[in-house]
Amino acid sequence: MNLSFKDLRFIIEAIEHQINAYQERLQVIEDVDENEAADLGNDIKFLELLLADMKRGLEQNTTEREDIAYEKALS
């Protein structure tokens, strides 16, 4: 799948928002529901890995765009 810069930024913001929401929920239920807390902890870790991957994709996308702009400037 080839995502644009805007696509990646939107997905990154959505993932960051979801991580924050899960972290807030985890603080509320941490001592009340161990099963839900464990599930949220796992989901947070998964989202953090996904976020890191999306950010790498964004950096790569940005670098590619800069390379293309540089090559056009040289032409």
C-alpha positions as CSV (number, residue, x, y, z in Angstrom):
1,M,0.0,0.0,0.0
2,N,1.4,3.4,-1.0
3,L,0.2,6.1,1.4
4,S,0.7,9.8,0.8
5,F,2.3,12.2,3.3
6,K,-1.2,13.4,4.3
7,D,-2.5,9.8,4.8
8,L,0.4,9.0,7.0
9,R,0.0,12.2,9.1
10,F,-3.7,11.4,9.6
11,I,-3.0,7.8,10.6
12,I,-0.2,8.9,13.0
13,E,-2.5,11.4,14.7
14,A,-5.3,8.9,15.1
15,I,-2.9,6.3,16.6
16,E,-1.5,8.9,19.0
17,H,-5.0,9.8,20.0
18,Q,-6.0,6.2,20.6
19,I,-2.9,5.5,22.7
20,N,-3.7,8.5,24.9
21,A,-7.3,7.3,25.3
22,Y,-6.2,3.8,26.2
23,Q,-3.6,5.2,28.7
24,E,-6.3,7.3,30.4
25,R,-8.7,4.3,30.6
26,L,-5.9,2.2,32.0
27,Q,-5.3,4.7,34.8
28,V,-9.0,4.4,35.7
29,I,-9.3,0.7,35.7
30,E,-5.8,-0.4,36.6
31,D,-6.7,-1.6,40.1
32,V,-10.2,-2.6,39.3
33,D,-10.1,-4.9,36.4
34,E,-6.9,-6.8,35.8
35,N,-8.0,-8.5,32.6
36,E,-9.1,-5.3,30.9
37,A,-5.9,-3.6,32.2
38,A,-3.8,-6.4,30.6
39,D,-5.7,-6.1,27.3
40,L,-5.3,-2.3,27.3
41,G,-1.6,-2.7,28.0
42,N,-1.2,-5.1,25.1
43,D,-3.1,-2.8,22.8
44,I,-1.0,0.1,23.8
45,K,2.2,-1.8,23.0
46,F,0.8,-2.9,19.7
47,L,-0.2,0.7,18.8
48,E,3.2,2.1,19.9
49,L,4.9,-0.4,17.5
50,L,2.5,0.5,14.7
51,L,3.1,4.2,15.4
52,A,6.8,3.8,15.2
53,D,6.4,2.0,11.9
54,M,4.1,4.8,10.5
55,K,6.6,7.4,11.6
56,R,9.4,5.6,9.7
57,G,7.1,5.5,6.7
58,L,6.5,9.2,7.0
59,E,10.2,9.9,7.2
60,Q,10.8,7.8,4.2
61,N,8.0,9.5,2.3
62,T,9.5,12.9,3.3
63,T,12.9,11.9,2.2
64,E,11.6,10.6,-1.2
65,R,9.7,13.9,-1.7
66,E,12.9,15.9,-1.0
67,D,14.9,13.8,-3.3
68,I,12.4,14.3,-6.1
69,A,12.3,18.0,-5.5
70,Y,16.1,18.1,-5.6
71,E,16.3,16.2,-8.8
72,K,13.8,18.5,-10.4
73,A,15.8,21.5,-9.3
74,L,18.9,20.1,-10.9
75,S,17.1,19.5,-14.2
